[in-house]
Amino acid sequence: MQMQPDKRRRPRLIKAASSANQSDSLERRQLHITGIVQGVGFRPFVYRWATELKLTGTVLNNANGVMIELQGPAAQLDCFVRELTTNPPPLARIDQISHSLLAVKLEETSFGIIQSDSQRDDQSNDSGEHNLAALVAVSADKSTCQDCLGDMHNPQDRHYGYAFTNCTNCGPRYTIINALPYDRHHTAMADFAMCPDCAKAYQDPLNRRYHAQPVSCPKCGPQLSLKSPQGELLAPHSLSASQDNSLAVLSAAAEKLAQGQILAIKGLGGFHLVCDARNTQAVSQLRQRKQRKAKPLAVMMPNIEMAKRYVTGTQAEWQTLSSQERPIVLMQAQHTHDLSPEIAPNIPKLGIFLPYTPLHHLLLGLFNGPLVATSANLSGEPIITHCDELISQLGHVVDVIVDHNRPILNGCDDSVVQLIQPPNGCAPQVQVLRLARGYAPLSFPLPKPLSHPILAVGAQQKNAIALGFGSNVFLSPHIGDLFSVSAEQYFERTLATFARLYHFSPELIVHDKHPDYAPSRWAEAQQQQRLDTLREDSRSIQTFSVQHHHAHVLSVMAINQYQDAVLGFSFDGTGLGDDGSLWGGEVLLTTLNGAERLAHFEAIPLLGGEQAIKQPVRLLLALLFEQMSLAAVQALDLPILKSLTPLTLSNLHRIWQNGHGINSSSVGRLFDALACALGFIDTTQFEGQAGMLIEAAARRADTQQLPTLMLDLPLDTTNQSSDSSAREPHIWRSSQLFKQIITLITEAPLTNHRQEQIARAFLHSVGDAVCGYAARYPTLPVVLCGGVFQNQYLLEYCLNKLHQQGNTALPNKHIPVNDGGIALGQLWYGIHQNVNNNQ
């Protein structure tokens, strides 16, 4: 997400002193422009507007942005700058314009676009060290524009039916770039020589394909091929120049899909696994082969009209769905539809997205129906970008492969978002759940330049990295969970990509406090490696660690560029706390330099460690043992407890009694325990499953206007010392809450309605606890962060109640509320440590 609100912000204008050599009637200015200004049609825009105003001069790309020299009457130059800053090209974002005056060139008679300057002359010194000049931001990939769609569907156009049609207003960017400046020889298109027609369009400043680096056509560009799971070419398989190659391959693919087969399709940032979303046998087979038992699958719809048959939505949701970012949007499913129930078992939301490449548009048009489209990867592994990887890892999953010969240089998953309705009739807000294709790399300018380059390496799960240097911040696309060797290698490749693009070498690395997390180990290894090879003319690397939940709060402060104290509610599944236990239900009085733990949820032992996360009955028992005897627990009429043998129950009680479980204050674990107690799950099959089921039940309680049940989450405020250094955190007694829940479950038949009422009461009790504590600090802005606040029902409940009682909540905009935003919080900490240490 390229910080769209910043586009409405006027860029900074920096003026220099006048040159002594100027004509009385003419003026010559040099404009240096930074931001998202390459690969977005910026130079053609400059050319057209300068020509319109009859100005002379030049424009070129370099590694630091766009450089313009303009000559003409001062009034005309002012008019040009006004137009540039108020109406830039659609995909551009101007962060800064530096002005200087030059000597007039009386002999100059025209305006021209000159070849890009690939030399970083003001970017490096003689030793190659980064000196933090202003930079160009790499643009995110964008979905196919309407003009290109028109070309693809026009039988008279040379791009008719071509799966790689693009222009300066759309198409691949990040996924095909290897180096800056953004020129063809620095991209995945380097080996595709343009035919005369494409070269003509590429060289015509008035053509929308002027300097569109991926420009191609069936005569000269990438081609599709159909392959078996073993990689053998299938008919039609010709890679020769053929107007019909794309349509022929995709027609064959559509036939295979109609027959119930599972396809792997190479897209923009990786492969998708695809099947007919209405064919339950095909969807079940995909789940079985991929060993993905219950996690919801995304569905790609041919168009908005068909999507409306399957989901309901607000105007804001439809606009987000059809935006050029083309994210997966979580939307409410229609009550009746013909999609397979295996797509999102027991969950009334569907992840819907629209075609975003010419290939997708052509395939969906031929198939004319919804397709399951899920990332091609093994569980916990990165998205697959190469056909040979696909064959070796997922050859047993697919029946047919649709491949192409344009390399994917940088993998990029699909973005996932949902819409949050703020209180008081404010416009709905996009909440990012996964920041990737279309939105990332995310970048935004800082008010002041940094003195040293800083790298933040993110969290162990939902990893992303963040860079700060010069006056810029960059957040990478979603990398993923780092629990395997290949995932760690993908993490390191992403680091190398950003280092290469920006000639970036950090002097400060910020990481999580957990020493065994892969990013933490990598950071410490980098510091040691730099020390081992330190030369007299080199700088050492300094490392900082930031507590996980502190970083969550800081990420929201960072995206709002907020520097004062806030009251942070950081609720998630897990994170190493300052006391060595696992945190996850924290209230933090947060500043840029530290966080005081004001309150937290009761620490409950995870009986059996990691087993408790997979088997939530262990969490439930730990909560019950805090309030009840073993005999009382054994006497409870709960189906999930009846499934345990007396010996198992006794052994788990002994573990609890002996204090052998790892303690956790996680709110996420409470969701797991409740879903287990209500009979929604007996084992956790994917992260967030319990939260989704509880939210769905609570919404049904609202829809059916069921009577409200009351639950009280007690807050223990025993230590009331006014001395913050001696003050113990307040504790919400989760075990007492669950004792009430068990009473509600056992005192009446556990019907569907009863389940829904209890689920809603639980969410209300957590929300009331948050808002009640926030009322103690009426002047502090509130931050709601961590994966628990992906629960749309809980988040909107809190936002409404906070608004009603007069609290202000900082919006969590543009970045994931989950661990995908951690790197930005770490970076914000590093930036201010860096500033403070250099004052």
C-alpha positions in Angstrom: 0.0 0.0 0.0 1.7 3.2 -1.1 0.2 5.4 1.7 -2.7 6.7 -0.4 -3.5 9.5 2.1 0.0 10.9 1.4 -1.0 11.4 -2.2 -3.4 14.1 -1.1 -0.8 15.7 1.0 1.2 18.4 -0.8 4.8 17.2 -1.2 7.6 19.2 0.4 9.1 21.9 -1.9 12.7 22.7 -1.3 14.0 25.8 -3.0 17.6 26.8 -3.6 19.3 30.1 -4.2 19.1 31.8 -7.6 21.8 31.4 -10.3 23.5 34.6 -11.3 23.2 33.7 -15.0 19.6 34.1 -16.0 17.8 35.7 -18.9 15.3 38.4 -18.0 12.5 36.7 -19.9 13.3 33.1 -19.3 14.0 31.0 -16.2 15.5 27.5 -16.0 14.8 25.2 -13.1 15.9 21.8 -12.0 13.4 19.7 -10.1 14.5 16.6 -8.3 11.5 14.5 -7.4 11.4 11.5 -5.0 8.6 9.0 -4.1 6.9 6.5 -6.3 7.9 8.1 -9.6 9.3 5.3 -11.7 7.4 2.7 -13.6 4.2 4.7 -13.2 4.1 6.8 -16.4 5.8 9.8 -14.7 8.1 10.8 -17.5 5.5 10.7 -20.3 3.2 12.8 -18.0 6.0 15.3 -17.6 6.7 15.3 -21.3 3.1 15.9 -22.2 2.5 18.7 -19.7 5.8 20.4 -20.5 5.0 20.3 -24.3 1.5 21.6 -23.6 3.0 24.6 -21.8 5.6 25.1 -24.5 8.5 24.6 -22.1 11.9 23.2 -23.1 14.2 21.0 -21.1 14.7 17.3 -20.2 13.5 14.6 -17.9 15.3 11.4 -16.8 15.1 8.6 -14.3 18.0 8.0 -12.0 18.5 5.8 -8.9 17.3 8.6 -6.7 14.1 9.5 -8.4 13.2 11.7 -11.4 15.3 14.7 -12.5 13.6 17.5 -14.6 15.2 20.5 -16.2 12.6 23.0 -17.3 12.9 26.3 -19.1 10.3 28.9 -19.9 8.5 31.9 -18.4 8.3 31.8 -14.7 4.5 31.8 -14.7 4.5 28.8 -17.0 7.0 27.0 -14.8 4.8 27.7 -11.7 1.8 26.3 -13.6 3.8 23.1 -14.4 4.7 22.6 -10.8 1.1 23.1 -9.6 -0.2 20.5 -12.0 2.6 18.1 -11.1 1.9 18.3 -7.4 -1.9 18.4 -7.5 -2.6 15.9 -10.3 0.3 13.4 -10.7 -0.2 10.2 -12.7 -2.6 7.7 -11.0 0.0 5.3 -9.7 2.5 8.0 -8.6 3.2 9.5 -5.2 5.4 12.5 -4.8 7.2 12.7 -1.5 9.5 15.6 -2.1 10.4 18.2 -4.8 13.8 19.9 -4.6 14.1 23.1 -6.6 17.2 24.9 -7.9 17.8 27.6 -10.5 20.2 27.0 -13.4 21.7 29.1 -16.2 19.3 29.6 -19.1 20.2 27.7 -22.4 19.1 30.0 -25.1 19.9 27.5 -27.8 17.4 24.9 -26.4 14.2 24.6 -28.5 12.4 21.5 -27.3 11.6 19.2 -24.4 12.9 15.7 -24.4 13.1 12.4 -22.4 16.6 11.2 -22.1 18.0 7.8 -21.2 18.0 6.8 -17.5 21.1 7.6 -15.4 22.0 4.3 -13.6 24.9 5.9 -11.8 24.2 6.6 -8.1 26.5 9.7 -8.2 24.9 11.2 -5.1 24.1 7.9 -3.5 27.5 6.5 -2.7 30.9 7.8 -1.7 34.2 6.5 -2.9 34.1 3.6 -0.4 30.7 2.6 -1.5 29.0 3.5 1.7 25.4 4.6 1.7 25.1 8.4 2.3 21.3 8.3 2.6 20.3 10.5 -0.3 16.7 10.7 -1.3 15.5 7.6 -3.1 12.9 6.3 -5.5 10.4 3.9 -4.1 9.7 0.6 -5.9 6.1 0.5 -6.9 3.8 -2.4 -6.0 2.3 -4.6 -8.8 -1.0 -3.2 -10.0 -4.0 -5.0 -11.6 -4.7 -4.7 -15.3 -6.2 -1.3 -16.3 -9.4 -0.8 -18.3 -7.5 0.3 -21.4 -5.4 -2.9 -21.5 -8.5 -5.0 -20.9 -10.0 -3.2 -24.0 -7.0 -4.1 -26.0 -7.1 -7.7 -24.9 -10.8 -8.0 -26.0 -10.4 -6.2 -29.3 -9.9 -8.7 -32.2 -8.3 -5.9 -34.2 -5.7 -5.1 -31.6 -2.3 -6.8 -31.6 -2.8 -7.6 -27.9 -6.0 -9.5 -28.5 -6.2 -12.5 -26.2 -2.6 -11.9 -24.9 -2.0 -12.9 -21.3 0.8 -10.4 -20.6 -0.7 -7.2 -21.8 0.3 -4.1 -19.8 1.1 -0.4 -19.9 2.5 2.3 -17.6 -0.7 2.3 -15.7 -0.8 -1.4 -14.8 1.1 -4.6 -14.6 4.0 -6.1 -12.7 6.5 -3.9 -10.9 8.0 -5.3 -7.7 7.8 -9.0 -8.8 9.9 -8.4 -11.9 12.5 -5.8 -10.7 16.1 -6.7 -10.1 17.7 -3.3 -9.7 17.1 0.4 -9.9 16.5 2.5 -11.9 13.5 0.8 -13.2 14.6 0.0 -16.8 13.9 -3.1 -18.9 17.4 -4.5 -18.6 17.0 -4.4 -14.8 13.8 -6.5 -15.0 12.6 -10.0 -15.8 11.9 -8.7 -19.3 15.7 -8.3 -20.0 15.8 -11.3 -22.3 12.7 -10.4 -24.3 13.7 -8.2 -27.3 10.9 -5.9 -28.4 9.4 -6.3 -31.9 9.2 -3.2 -34.1 5.6 -2.5 -33.0 6.3 -2.7 -29.3 9.5 -0.7 -29.7 7.6 2.0 -31.5 5.0 2.2 -28.7 7.8 2.1 -26.1 9.6 5.1 -27.7 6.5 7.2 -28.2 6.0 9.7 -25.3 2.4 10.1 -26.3 1.7 6.4 -26.1 0.6 5.0 -22.7 3.2 2.2 -23.2 6.0 4.7 -23.4 8.8 3.2 -21.3 6.5 0.5 -19.8 9.3 -1.9 -19.1 7.2 -5.1 -19.3 5.6 -4.1 -22.6 5.3 -7.0 -25.1 2.9 -8.7 -27.5 2.5 -12.2 -28.8 5.2 -11.7 -31.3 8.0 -10.8 -28.9 6.9 -11.4 -25.3 6.4 -14.2 -22.8 4.3 -17.2 -23.7 2.1 -19.7 -21.8 2.6 -23.4 -21.8 0.5 -26.4 -20.5 2.5 -29.0 -18.6 1.9 -32.3 -16.8 2.6 -32.7 -13.1 6.0 -34.1 -14.2 6.8 -31.1 -16.3 6.1 -32.6 -19.8 4.7 -30.2 -22.3 1.1 -30.9 -23.3 -0.7 -29.7 -26.4 -1.1 -26.8 -27.1 2.5 -26.3 -26.1 4.1 -24.2 -28.7 6.3 -21.4 -27.4 6.7 -19.9 -30.9 5.2 -16.5 -31.8 1.5 -17.2 -32.1 -1.4 -14.8 -31.7 -3.5 -17.6 -30.4 -1.1 -19.2 -27.9 -2.6 -17.5 -24.7 -6.2 -18.3 -25.7 -5.3 -21.8 -26.8 -3.6 -22.7 -23.5 -6.2 -21.1 -21.3 -9.0 -22.7 -23.3 -7.5 -26.1 -22.6 -7.0 -25.1 -18.9 -10.7 -24.0 -18.6 -11.8 -27.4 -20.0 -9.6 -29.2 -17.4 -11.2 -27.1 -14.6 -14.7 -27.9 -15.9 -13.8 -31.6 -15.7 -13.0 -31.1 -12.0 -9.2 -31.1 -12.3 -6.8 -29.2 -10.0 -4.5 -26.8 -11.8 -1.3 -24.9 -10.8 -1.3 -21.5 -12.5 1.7 -19.2 -12.6 0.6 -15.7 -11.8 2.2 -12.4 -10.9 4.1 -13.2 -7.7 3.8 -17.0 -7.6 1.7 -20.0 -8.4 -1.9 -20.6 -7.4 -3.6 -23.9 -6.9 -7.0 -23.6 -8.7 -10.2 -25.6 -9.0 -13.9 -25.1 -9.7 -15.3 -23.5 -6.5 -18.7 -25.1 -7.1 -17.3 -28.7 -7.4 -17.2 -30.1 -3.9 -15.3 -33.2 -5.0 -12.6 -31.0 -6.6 -12.3 -28.8 -3.5 -12.2 -31.8 -1.1 -9.5 -33.4 -3.3 -7.5 -30.2 -3.2 -7.8 -30.1 0.6 -6.8 -33.7 0.9 -3.8 -33.5 -1.4 -2.5 -30.3 0.1 -3.3 -31.5 3.6 -5.2 -28.3 4.4 -8.2 -29.7 6.4 -10.2 -26.6 7.3 -8.5 -23.3 6.7 -10.7 -21.2 4.4 -9.8 -21.0 0.7 -10.0 -17.8 -1.3 -12.3 -17.6 -4.3 -11.6 -15.6 -7.5 -14.7 -14.3 -9.2 -14.8 -13.3 -12.9 -16.4 -10.0 -12.1 -18.4 -8.0 -9.6 -21.7 -9.1 -11.0 -21.0 -12.8 -10.3 -19.4 -11.9 -6.9 -22.8 -10.4 -5.8 -24.4 -13.8 -6.2 -22.2 -15.2 -3.5 -21.4 -12.4 -1.0 -23.1 -9.3 0.3 -21.2 -6.1 0.9 -21.1 -2.4 1.5 -20.2 0.1 -1.1 -16.8 0.4 0.5 -16.2 -3.3 0.3 -17.1 -3.4 -3.4 -14.8 -0.5 -4.1 -12.0 -2.2 -2.2 -12.6 -5.4 -4.1 -12.4 -3.7 -7.5 -9.6 -1.3 -6.6 -6.4 -1.5 -8.6 -4.7 -3.3 -5.6 -7.2 -6.1 -6.1 -6.8 -7.7 -2.6 -8.7 -10.7 -1.2 -11.6 -9.1 0.7 -13.3 -10.9 3.5 -17.1 -10.5 2.9 -20.3 -11.9 4.3 -21.5 -15.0 2.3 -25.0 -15.0 0.9 -27.3 -17.4 2.8 -27.8 -19.5 -0.3 -25.3 -20.2 -3.0 -23.8 -23.0 -5.0 -20.2 -22.8 -3.8 -18.8 -25.9 -2.2 -19.3 -25.9 1.6 -15.7 -27.2 1.8 -14.4 -23.7 0.9 -14.9 -22.2 4.4 -16.4 -24.8 6.7 -18.7 -23.4 9.4 -17.5 -19.8 8.6 -20.1 -17.4 7.0 -17.4 -15.2 5.4 -15.7 -15.7 2.1 -12.4 -14.4 0.9 -13.2 -13.0 -2.5 -11.0 -11.4 -5.1 -11.2 -10.4 -8.7 -8.8 -11.1 -11.7 -5.8 -8.9 -11.5 -3.7 -10.1 -14.5 -4.6 -10.5 -18.2 -4.1 -14.3 -17.7 -6.7 -14.3 -14.9 -9.1 -12.2 -16.9 -8.8 -14.5 -19.9 -9.1 -17.7 -17.9 -12.1 -16.6 -15.8 -13.8 -15.3 -19.0 -13.4 -18.7 -20.6 -14.4 -20.6 -17.5 -17.2 -18.2 -16.6 -17.4 -19.2 -13.0 -15.8 -18.9 -9.6 -12.5 -20.5 -8.9 -10.8 -21.5 -5.7 -7.4 -19.9 -6.0 -5.0 -20.6 -3.1 -1.3 -20.0 -2.8 0.8 -22.9 -4.1 2.9 -23.9 -1.1 3.4 -26.5 1.5 2.0 -25.6 4.9 4.3 -23.1 6.5 6.4 -22.7 3.4 6.9 -19.7 1.0 4.8 -19.3 -2.1 6.3 -21.2 -5.0 7.6 -19.1 -7.9 9.4 -21.7 -10.1 7.9 -24.6 -12.0 10.6 -27.0 -11.0 9.9 -26.2 -7.3 6.2 -26.8 -8.0 6.8 -30.2 -9.6 9.1 -31.4 -6.7 6.9 -30.1 -3.9 3.3 -30.2 -5.2 3.5 -32.4 -8.3 1.3 -34.9 -6.4 -1.4 -32.2 -5.8 -2.0 -30.9 -9.3 -3.3 -32.5 -12.5 -2.1 -29.8 -14.9 0.3 -26.9 -14.8 -0.1 -23.6 -16.6 3.4 -22.1 -16.8 5.0 -19.2 -18.5 8.5 -18.1 -19.3 8.6 -14.7 -17.7 10.6 -15.2 -14.5 9.2 -14.1 -11.1 12.2 -12.4 -9.5 10.5 -11.5 -6.2 7.7 -13.7 -4.9 4.6 -11.9 -3.6 1.5 -13.4 -2.1 -2.1 -12.1 -2.4 -3.0 -9.3 0.0 -5.9 -10.0 2.4 -8.1 -7.2 3.9 -11.4 -6.6 5.6 -13.4 -3.5 6.2 -13.9 -2.0 9.6 -16.8 0.4 10.4 -15.6 3.1 12.7 -18.1 4.8 15.0 -20.1 8.0 14.4 -20.7 7.4 10.7 -17.1 7.7 9.7 -16.0 6.2 6.4 -15.2 2.4 6.6 -11.5 1.7 7.1 -9.5 -1.0 5.3 -7.9 -3.3 7.8 -4.9 -5.1 6.3 -4.5 -8.7 7.4 -1.8 -9.6 5.0 0.3 -6.9 3.3 1.4 -8.1 -0.1 0.6 -7.8 -3.8 -0.9 -4.5 -4.8 0.0 -2.8 -1.5 3.6 -3.7 -0.9 6.4 -2.7 -0.9 4.8 0.0 1.3 6.7 3.2 1.7 6.3 6.6 3.3 8.5 9.6 4.0 9.8 10.8 7.3 9.7 14.4 8.4 13.5 14.4 9.0 16.3 12.3 7.5 18.0 9.6 9.5 21.6 9.7 10.4 22.1 6.0 10.0 20.4 3.2 8.0 18.2 1.0 10.1 16.9 -2.5 9.5 14.0 -4.1 11.5 13.7 -7.9 10.9 10.2 -8.5 12.2 8.6 -11.4 13.9 8.8 -15.2 13.7 5.3 -15.5 12.3 3.8 -13.5 9.4 7.3 -12.0 9.0 8.0 -8.9 7.0 11.1 -6.6 7.2 11.3 -2.8 7.4 14.1 -0.4 6.3 14.7 3.2 7.3 17.2 5.4 5.6 17.5 8.9 4.3 14.0 10.3 4.8 12.2 7.1 3.9 10.6 4.0 5.4 10.0 0.8 3.5 8.0 -2.3 4.6 8.4 -5.4 2.6 5.6 -7.7 1.3 4.5 -10.6 3.6 7.3 -13.1 3.9 5.5 -15.6 6.2 6.2 -17.9 9.1 9.9 -18.8 9.6 9.7 -22.3 11.0 11.5 -24.1 8.1 14.9 -23.8 6.3 13.2 -22.8 3.1 11.2 -20.1 4.9 14.4 -18.7 6.4 16.1 -18.7 3.0 13.1 -16.8 1.6 13.5 -14.3 4.4 17.2 -13.9 3.6 16.4 -13.5 -0.2 14.0 -10.7 0.6 16.6 -9.0 2.7 19.1 -9.3 -0.2 16.5 -7.9 -2.6 16.0 -4.8 -0.7 19.7 -4.4 0.0 20.4 -4.7 -3.7 17.6 -2.3 -4.8 18.6 0.4 -2.4 22.3 -0.3 -2.0 21.4 -0.7 1.7 23.7 -1.7 4.4 22.3 -1.3 7.9 24.3 0.1 10.8 21.5 -0.6 13.3 19.4 -3.8 13.3 16.3 -4.1 15.5 14.8 -7.5 16.4 12.4 -9.3 18.8 13.5 -10.1 22.3 13.0 -13.8 21.8 16.6 -15.0 21.2 15.6 -18.2 19.4 13.5 -16.5 16.7 15.1 -16.8 13.3 15.2 -13.0 12.7 16.8 -12.5 16.1 19.5 -15.2 15.4 20.1 -13.6 12.0 20.5 -10.1 13.5 23.0 -11.2 16.1 24.9 -13.2 13.5 25.2 -10.1 11.3 26.6 -8.1 14.1 29.2 -10.8 14.9 30.1 -11.2 11.2 30.6 -7.4 10.9 32.8 -7.5 14.0 34.9 -10.4 12.6 35.6 -8.6 9.4 35.8 -5.0 10.7 38.2 -2.8 8.9 39.4 0.6 10.0 37.2 2.2 7.4 34.1 0.2 8.2 31.3 0.8 10.7 30.1 -1.8 13.1 26.5 -3.0 13.4 24.6 -2.2 16.5 21.6 -4.3 17.5 18.6 -3.5 19.7 15.9 -5.9 20.8 12.2 -4.8 21.4 9.6 -6.7 23.3 7.0 -8.2 21.0 3.9 -6.4 22.3 5.7 -3.1 22.7 6.6 -3.4 19.0 2.9 -4.0 18.2 1.9 -0.8 19.8 4.8 1.1 18.2 3.7 -0.1 14.8 0.5 1.9 15.1 2.3 4.9 16.4 4.7 4.6 13.4 2.0 4.5 10.7 0.4 7.6 12.4 3.9 9.1 12.9 2.9 9.7 16.5 5.6 10.3 19.1 3.8 10.9 22.5 2.6 8.3 25.0 -0.3 6.0 24.2 -2.3 3.4 26.1 -1.7 0.2 24.1 -3.9 -2.9 24.3 -1.7 -5.6 22.7 -3.7 -8.9 22.5 -2.4 -11.9 20.5 -1.4 -15.5 20.7 2.1 -15.3 22.0 5.2 -13.3 22.5 8.1 -13.5 24.9 7.6 -11.1 27.8 10.1 -9.1 29.8 9.7 -11.5 32.7 10.5 -14.6 30.6 6.9 -15.8 30.4 4.7 -15.8 27.4 2.6 -12.6 27.0 -0.4 -12.0 24.9 -3.0 -9.9 26.8 -1.1 -6.7 27.7 -2.0 -3.2 28.6 1.1 -1.1 28.0 1.7 2.6 28.8 3.8 3.0 25.7 6.4 5.6 24.7 9.0 5.5 22.0 11.6 4.3 24.4 9.8 1.9 26.6 6.5 0.4 27.9 5.1 0.0 31.4 3.0 -3.1 31.9 -0.1 -1.6 33.6 -2.3 -4.7 33.3 -2.6 -8.1 31.8 -4.7 -11.2 31.6 -4.1 -13.9 34.2 -1.2 -16.1 33.3 -2.4 -19.7 32.7 -0.1 -22.7 32.3 0.0 -24.3 28.9 -0.4 -27.9 30.0 2.1 -29.8 27.8 3.5 -26.7 26.2 2.9 -26.5 22.4 0.4 -29.4 22.7 -2.0 -27.0 24.5 -2.2 -24.9 21.4 -3.2 -27.8 19.2 -5.4 -29.4 21.9 -7.3 -26.5 23.5 -9.0 -28.8 26.1 -5.6 -28.4 27.9 -6.1 -24.7 28.0 -9.7 -25.1 29.2 -8.6 -27.4 32.0 -5.8 -25.1 33.2 -8.5 -22.3 33.6 -10.9 -24.7 35.4 -8.2 -26.1 37.7 -7.5 -22.5 38.9 -11.1 -22.4 40.3 -12.2 -26.0 40.8 -11.0 -29.2 42.3 -10.2 -32.2 40.1 -13.3 -34.0 41.3 -15.5 -31.0 40.5 -14.0 -30.8 37.0 -14.5 -34.5 36.5 -18.2 -34.1 37.4 -18.8 -31.4 34.7 -21.2 -32.5 32.0 -19.0 -31.2 29.1 -18.6 -33.4 26.0 -15.0 -32.4 25.4 -14.1 -33.4 29.0 -16.0 -36.7 28.6 -13.7 -37.5 25.7 -10.7 -37.7 28.0 -9.9 -40.8 30.0 -9.8 -40.4 33.8 -6.0 -41.1 33.6 -5.4 -38.3 31.1 -7.4 -35.9 33.2 -5.5 -36.9 36.3 -2.2 -36.5 34.6 -3.0 -33.1 33.3 -4.1 -32.0 36.8 -0.8 -33.2 38.1 1.1 -31.1 35.5 -1.0 -28.1 36.6 -0.5 -28.8 40.3 3.3 -29.2 39.9 3.6 -25.9 37.9 5.2 -27.6 35.0 3.3 -25.8 32.3 4.6 -22.7 30.6 2.6 -19.7 31.8 0.8 -17.5 29.2 -1.3 -14.4 29.5 -2.5 -14.7 25.9 -6.0 -13.6 25.0 -5.8 -15.7 21.9 -5.5 -18.8 24.0 -8.8 -17.8 25.7 -10.6 -17.9 22.4 -9.2 -21.4 21.8 -10.5 -22.5 25.3 -13.9 -21.0 24.7 -14.3 -22.6 21.3 -13.4 -25.9 22.8 -15.9 -25.5 25.7 -18.7 -24.6 23.3 -18.0 -27.6 21.2 -16.9 -25.7 18.1 -13.5 -27.4 18.0 -11.7 -30.3 19.7 -8.4 -29.6 18.0 -7.0 -26.4 16.5 -6.6 -26.9 12.7 -5.3 -23.5 11.8 -4.4 -20.2 13.4 -7.3 -18.0 14.2 -9.9 -20.8 13.8 -11.4 -20.3 17.2 -11.7 -16.5 16.7 -13.5 -16.9 13.4 -16.0 -19.4 14.8 -16.7 -17.3 17.9 -17.2 -14.1 15.8 -19.6 -16.0 13.5 -21.6 -17.2 16.5 -21.7 -13.7 18.1 -23.0 -12.2 14.8 -25.7 -14.8 14.6 -26.8 -13.9 18.1 -27.1 -10.3 17.0 -28.9 -11.1 13.8 -31.4 -13.3 15.6 -31.8 -10.7 18.4 -31.2 -13.3 21.1 -31.4 -12.2 24.7 -28.1 -10.9 26.1 -26.2 -13.0 28.6 -23.9 -11.2 31.0 -20.3 -12.2 31.9 -18.0 -10.3 34.2 -14.2 -10.3 33.7 -12.9 -9.3 37.1 -9.9 -7.0 37.4 -7.6 -7.6 40.3 -6.2 -4.2 41.4 -4.7 -5.3 44.7 -1.5 -3.3 44.5 -2.6 0.4 44.3 0.9 2.0 45.0 1.3 5.4 43.4 5.0 4.6 42.8 5.2 3.1 39.3 8.5 1.4 40.1 6.8 -0.6 42.9 3.5 -1.0 41.3 2.4 -4.5 40.2 0.3 -4.8 37.1 -3.4 -5.3 37.5 -4.7 -8.7 36.4 -7.9 -9.7 34.7 -8.9 -13.0 36.3 -9.6 -15.1 33.2 -10.2 -18.3 35.3 -13.1 -16.6 37.1 -14.6 -15.6 33.8 -14.4 -19.2 32.6 -16.0 -20.4 35.8 -19.0 -18.2 34.9 -18.9 -19.5 31.3 -19.0 -23.1 32.5 -22.0 -22.3 34.6 -23.8 -20.8 31.6 -22.9 -23.9 29.5 -24.1 -26.5 32.1 -27.1 -24.8 33.7 -29.2 -25.1 30.5 -29.1 -27.2 27.3 -26.3 -26.1 25.0 -28.4 -25.4 22.0 -27.1 -23.5 19.0 -28.7 -20.3 20.3 -27.1 -20.8 23.7 -23.7 -21.2 22.1 -24.2 -18.0 20.2 -25.3 -16.1 23.3 -22.2 -17.2 25.2 -19.9 -16.4 22.4 -21.3 -12.9 22.2 -21.2 -12.4 25.9 -17.5 -13.5 25.9 -16.6 -10.9 23.3 -18.6 -8.2 25.1 -16.7 -9.1 28.4 -13.3 -8.7 26.7 -14.4 -5.4 25.0 -15.9 -4.1 28.3 -12.6 -4.9 30.0 -10.6 -2.9 27.4 -12.9 0.1 27.4 -13.2 0.1 31.2 -9.5 0.3 31.6 -9.1 2.9 28.9 -11.6 5.1 30.9 -8.9 5.3 33.6 -6.7 7.2 31.1 -9.1 9.6 29.3 -6.4 11.8 27.9 -4.2 9.1 26.3 -4.9 7.9 22.8 -5.8 4.2 22.7 -4.0 1.7 20.4 -5.8 -1.7 19.7 -3.3 -4.1 18.2 -2.2 -7.7 17.9 -3.9 -10.6 16.1 -6.9 -10.8 18.4 -8.1 -7.4 17.0 -8.5 -9.1 13.6 -11.8 -10.1 15.2 -14.0 -7.6 13.4 -16.8 -8.0 15.9 -14.6 -7.3 18.9 -12.7 -4.4 17.3 -15.9 -2.6 16.2 -17.4 -3.2 19.6 -14.4 -1.6 21.3 -14.2 1.3 18.8 -17.8 2.2 19.3 -17.6 2.0 23.1 -14.4 4.0 23.3 -16.0 6.7 21.1 -19.1 6.8 23.4 -17.0 7.3 26.5 -14.8 10.0 24.9 -11.5 8.0 24.3 -9.6 8.6 21.1 -8.3 5.5 19.2 -5.3 5.8 16.9 -6.3 4.1 13.6 -4.3 1.0 12.6 -4.2 1.9 8.9 -2.2 0.5 6.0 -0.3 -2.2 8.0 -1.3 -5.6 9.4 -2.7 -5.5 12.9 -1.1 -8.9 13.4 2.6 -9.8 13.5 3.0 -8.6 9.9 3.3 -5.1 11.3 5.9 -5.9 14.0 8.8 -4.9 11.8 7.5 -1.3 11.4 7.1 -1.0 15.2 10.7 -2.3 15.7 11.9 0.2 13.1 10.1 3.1 14.9 11.8 2.1 18.1 15.2 2.0 16.2 14.6 5.3 14.6 14.1 7.1 17.9 16.9 5.2 19.7 19.1 6.2 16.8 18.0 9.9 17.1 18.4 9.9 20.9 21.8 8.3 20.7 23.0 10.9 18.3 21.8 14.1 19.9 
